[in-house]
């Protein structure tokens, strides 16, 4: 029994490592069959560890999502609530622009299975909520702006810049434009 558990853990780690490479190369639509083949396991083994594509993507992006959560905690006590929120949004933009498929995975949240909650979206929302609340209290964001709005904004920007020669720089340029607004005050 112990040998199977060791083997299962080894298979999980190998599948996840291959999936990270495949998602980086091909985005959220990376072939599960190719992942299984490259990892040296059957498709059933992949599905046993990751019952859905969403579960696989959540595992692939979990370290990045956790790092964003840590960053939000670090920024929570910052003196400038607006700067803290923008710092975190910049970190999210950097992560999403460099992790091909992450924005696509966030975009698909609730589309194919409205009953399933995307763990990545939940963790990101939980991370940014306190920063957004503080920024709203400081008058740094308009009333009614939600964490979902901010995630959708960054997701859209990252998807729009995915094929740009320098997606990270372009995504940050567009985020800056969105933050400043396209119509200067009169």
C-alpha positions in Angstrom: 0.0 0.0 0.0 2.8 2.4 0.8 4.5 1.7 -2.5 1.3 2.7 -4.3 1.1 6.0 -2.4 4.8 6.8 -3.2 4.1 5.9 -6.8 1.0 8.0 -6.8 2.8 11.0 -5.3 5.6 10.6 -7.9 3.0 10.4 -10.7 1.2 13.5 -9.4 4.5 15.5 -9.3 5.5 14.3 -12.7 2.1 15.1 -14.2 2.1 18.6 -12.6 5.6 19.3 -13.8 4.7 18.3 -17.4 1.4 20.2 -17.2 3.3 23.4 -16.1 5.5 23.1 -19.2 2.6 22.4 -21.5 0.4 25.2 -20.2 3.3 27.6 -20.5 3.8 26.5 -24.1 0.2 26.1 -25.2 -2.0 28.0 -22.7 -5.1 26.7 -20.9 -6.0 24.4 -23.8 -2.9 22.3 -23.4 -3.6 18.7 -24.5 -4.3 16.4 -21.5 -3.4 13.4 -23.7 0.0 14.9 -24.5 0.6 15.7 -20.8 -0.2 12.1 -19.9 2.1 10.8 -22.7 5.0 13.0 -21.8 4.6 12.2 -18.1 4.7 8.5 -19.0 1.3 7.8 -17.5 -2.2 6.9 -18.9 -4.9 9.4 -19.4 -6.9 7.7 -16.6 -4.0 8.5 -14.2 -4.1 12.2 -15.2 -7.9 12.2 -14.7 -7.6 10.4 -11.3 -5.3 13.1 -10.0 -7.0 16.0 -11.8 -10.7 15.2 -12.5 -11.1 18.2 -14.7 -9.0 20.6 -16.8 -9.9 23.3 -14.2 -8.5 21.2 -11.4 -5.3 20.8 -13.4 -5.0 24.5 -14.1 -5.7 25.4 -10.5 -2.8 23.1 -9.5 -0.5 24.6 -12.1 -1.2 28.1 -11.0 -1.5 27.5 -7.2 2.1 28.7 -6.3 1.6 31.9 -8.2 -1.8 32.4 -6.6 -0.4 31.8 -3.1 2.4 34.3 -3.8 -0.2 36.9 -4.7 -2.0 36.2 -1.4 1.3 36.6 0.5 1.9 39.9 -1.3 -1.5 41.2 -0.4 -0.9 40.4 3.3 2.5 42.3 3.0 0.7 45.3 1.5 -2.3 45.3 3.9 -0.7 47.7 6.4 0.8 50.1 3.9 0.3 53.8 4.7 -0.9 54.5 1.1 -3.9 52.3 0.4 -4.1 53.4 -3.3 -0.4 52.6 -3.8 -0.9 49.2 -2.1 -3.8 48.3 -4.3 -2.0 49.3 -7.4 1.2 47.5 -6.4 -0.9 44.3 -6.0 -2.7 44.8 -9.3 0.7 45.2 -10.9 1.9 42.0 -9.3 -1.2 40.2 -10.6 -0.6 41.6 -14.1 3.0 40.5 -14.1 2.1 37.0 -12.9 -0.8 36.6 -15.4 1.2 38.0 -18.3 4.1 35.6 -17.6 1.9 32.5 -16.9 0.4 31.7 -20.2 -3.1 30.3 -19.7 -3.7 31.9 -16.3 -5.9 34.7 -17.6 -7.7 32.2 -19.8 -8.4 30.0 -16.8 -9.7 33.0 -14.8 -11.9 34.1 -17.8 -13.5 30.6 -17.9 -14.6 30.9 -14.3 -18.2 29.8 -14.1 -18.7 29.7 -17.9 -18.6 26.0 -18.5 -19.8 24.9 -15.0 -21.7 27.7 -13.2 -22.0 25.5 -10.1 -18.2 25.2 -9.8 -16.3 28.0 -8.1 -12.8 28.6 -9.5 -10.4 28.2 -6.5 -7.9 30.6 -8.2 -10.5 33.3 -8.5 -11.7 32.8 -4.9 -8.1 33.1 -3.6 -7.4 36.2 -5.7 -10.6 37.8 -4.6 -9.9 37.0 -0.9 -6.4 38.5 -1.4 -7.4 41.8 -3.0 -10.7 42.4 -1.0 -8.9 44.0 2.0 -6.7 46.2 -0.2 -9.7 47.3 -2.2 -11.7 48.0 0.9 -9.0 50.2 2.4 -8.6 52.0 -1.0 -12.3 52.6 -1.1 -12.3 54.0 2.5 -9.5 56.3 1.4 -11.5 57.5 -1.6 -8.9 56.1 -4.0 -11.4 54.1 -6.0 -15.0 55.0 -7.0 -17.8 53.4 -5.0 -19.1 50.2 -6.4 -15.8 48.9 -7.7 -15.5 45.2 -6.8 -12.7 42.7 -6.6 -14.4 40.8 -9.5 -14.2 44.1 -11.6 -10.4 44.3 -10.9 -9.8 40.7 -11.7 -11.8 41.0 -14.9 -9.9 44.2 -15.9 -6.5 42.5 -15.5 -7.7 39.3 -17.2 -8.9 41.3 -20.2 -5.7 43.3 -20.4 -3.6 40.1 -20.2 -5.7 38.3 -22.8 -5.5 41.3 -25.1 -1.7 41.5 -24.9 -0.9 37.8 -24.9 0.5 37.8 -28.5 2.3 41.2 -28.2 6.1 41.0 -28.6 6.4 42.1 -24.9 3.2 41.1 -23.3 4.2 42.1 -19.8 5.3 45.6 -20.7 2.2 46.1 -22.9 -0.1 44.7 -20.1 1.4 47.1 -17.6 1.1 50.0 -20.0 -2.6 49.3 -20.5 -3.2 48.8 -16.8 -1.6 52.2 -16.2 -4.0 53.7 -18.9 -7.0 52.1 -17.2 -5.9 53.4 -13.8 -5.4 56.9 -15.1 -8.5 56.7 -17.2 -8.8 57.6 -20.9 -10.5 60.9 -20.3 -8.5 63.4 -18.2 -10.4 65.5 -15.7 -11.6 68.9 -17.0 
